[in-house]
Amino acid sequence: MLTTIAFCGKTDVGRRRELNEDTFYTSDANSFAVVADGMGGRDFGEVASSLFVSSLNSNMKKYLPQSYRTRTRDDGSGAAHHLITLFDTWIRDINEAVSTFGGSDGKYREMGTTVAILYHQADFVIVGHVGDSRVYRFRDGSLSLITEDHSFINTQLKAKLITPEEALRSNHRNIITRAIGTRFCVKPTLAARSAKPGDVFLLCSDGLSDLVPDPRIEELMLLWREDDEAAVDALVDEANDRGGKDNITVVLGRVKAAEGDA
């Protein structure tokens, strides 16, 4: 079944920061959303996050082949594979640009950003990320994390060196192993996922996921499952109620049946 997607989102400075270094962008027309969580102190994280978002958006508008837009995941065209390759190239190229910019002036030396992206097409989405910004899928009343954090803690969890309970208490939760701009080369993770009517995709910075456990996110998604704007507000408010220690960005993308294909 062919589908469309509609986004809504919000970013909030939180309770402890003076500046918001997160940047997000959504486009229903281009079926695209991106969340970038800048880092580097002062306003330099915002420089990295906004540079990434504006550059990726520019590539989308200029170079995404319009002939792809009607291709489905399994129509034999290989559209999903080609799109993954395209986004991989764009992300790597933008990383080089951000890294080069950061190296051009000492004050920008430590800037970088984590990113999460979602592109919807026909009956599937391309999901990509670098760092610990996340993408979830809320389907049939159940929330699933569909990205895997590029973080020190996640590496320890996968190696079974610590338990999930120990991970929640660790002082190393904010150490990430990949980011945009901190090195000249980066390896993004990208995948194609199915999309069906009723699915809601959640993109967020760690200002949400570090403070609000997945079961509570699911509860709020269930509570506001018919009102995406209210769900976004509830998720941001929940993170702030739990301390709001970081900037908080939440984007929801709701999948609907395409007109004439219900």
Rosetta blueprint (number, residue, H / E / L):
1 M L
2 L L
3 T E
4 T E
5 I E
6 A E
7 F E
8 C E
9 G E
10 K E
11 T E
12 D E
13 V L
14 G L
15 R L
16 R L
17 R L
18 E L
19 L L
20 N L
21 E L
22 D E
23 T E
24 F E
25 Y E
26 T E
27 S E
28 D L
29 A L
30 N L
31 S L
32 F E
33 A E
34 V E
35 V E
36 A E
37 D E
38 G E
39 M E
40 G L
41 G L
42 R L
43 D L
44 F H
45 G H
46 E H
47 V H
48 A H
49 S H
50 S H
51 L H
52 F H
53 V H
54 S H
55 S H
56 L H
57 N H
58 S H
59 N H
60 M H
61 K H
62 K H
63 Y H
64 L L
65 P L
66 Q H
67 S H
68 Y H
69 R L
70 T L
71 R L
72 T L
73 R L
74 D L
75 D L
76 G L
77 S L
78 G L
79 A H
80 A H
81 H H
82 H H
83 L H
84 I H
85 T H
86 L H
87 F H
88 D H
89 T H
90 W H
91 I H
92 R H
93 D H
94 I H
95 N H
96 E H
97 A H
98 V H
99 S H
100 T H
101 F H
102 G H
103 G H
104 S L
105 D L
106 G H
107 K H
108 Y H
109 R L
110 E L
111 M L
112 G E
113 T E
114 T E
115 V E
116 A E
117 I E
118 L E
119 Y E
120 H E
121 Q E
122 A L
123 D L
124 F E
125 V E
126 I E
127 V E
128 G E
129 H E
130 V E
131 G L
132 D L
133 S L
134 R E
135 V E
136 Y E
137 R E
138 F E
139 R E
140 D L
141 G L
142 S E
143 L E
144 S E
145 L E
146 I L
147 T L
148 E L
149 D L
150 H L
151 S E
152 F H
153 I H
154 N H
155 T H
156 Q H
157 L H
158 K H
159 A L
160 K L
161 L L
162 I L
163 T L
164 P H
165 E H
166 E H
167 A H
168 L H
169 R H
170 S L
171 N L
172 H L
173 R L
174 N L
175 I L
176 I E
177 T L
178 R L
179 A L
180 I E
181 G L
182 T L
183 R L
184 F L
185 C L
186 V L
187 K L
188 P L
189 T E
190 L E
191 A E
192 A E
193 R E
194 S E
195 A L
196 K L
197 P L
198 G L
199 D L
200 V E
201 F E
202 L E
203 L E
204 C E
205 S L
206 D H
207 G H
208 L H
209 S H
210 D L
211 L L
212 V L
213 P L
214 D H
215 P H
216 R H
217 I H
218 E H
219 E H
220 L H
221 M H
222 L H
223 L H
224 W L
225 R L
226 E L
227 D L
228 D H
229 E H
230 A H
231 A H
232 V H
233 D H
234 A H
235 L H
236 V H
237 D H
238 E H
239 A H
240 N H
241 D H
242 R L
243 G L
244 G L
245 K L
246 D L
247 N L
248 I E
249 T E
250 V E
251 V E
252 L E
253 G E
254 R E
255 V E
256 K E
257 A E
258 A L
259 E L
260 G L
261 D L
262 A L
